[in-house]
Amino acid sequence: MMKLTKILESVLGELNVPKPEDAYKFDSVTKKDLGYGIIYRYVYTNYEDQIMEVTVMSTKRAKEPGQTLYIAFGLHDPDTADNEYDTDEEEERKYKSQTGANDMLKVLATVVNAVNQTAKKIGGIDKVYALSYNASDKRRKNIYDHYIQSLFPGFKKSTDPSSSNFTRFINTNFKGK
């Protein structure tokens, strides 16, 4: 019975909605123009003194009316801060790492803070056409979908089939440039 109680507490804790004040403070924020998009890297230190990062890449696809923000978070890898990964497998390994910090609400609040800061830099959330992410941990995909729909209610999950592995949410309040 005690084990079931702990599991339920864990699940219910994950389904709480994070608030801005729950977010970790950023140790640094950097910006790099990749030519096809701008990547913002938000670095913070978690409870376990692990250096973590949220990356938000702002890019405009030719057939879309505005910017898409691609969101990823995981362990900070200073060796790749200025370079891209050579392979998808290298990048995926970084984002699949689990920290064991049990701080999902703080992490999600931190991710939301990074997304909001990036949106502000491009003119506000109504100037963002889409939010995209690729869950490296498939067990968390439904949780991430829930939080995007809860914390960004103007964004609706895209049902268009895509060759991309990314889950996309389209802004129903998109105002363009």
Summary of the structure (lengths in Angstrom):
residues: 177
radius of gyration: 16.3
end to end distance: 55.6
largest distance: 55.6
contacts: 474
relative contact order: 0.17
helix: 36%
strand: 27%
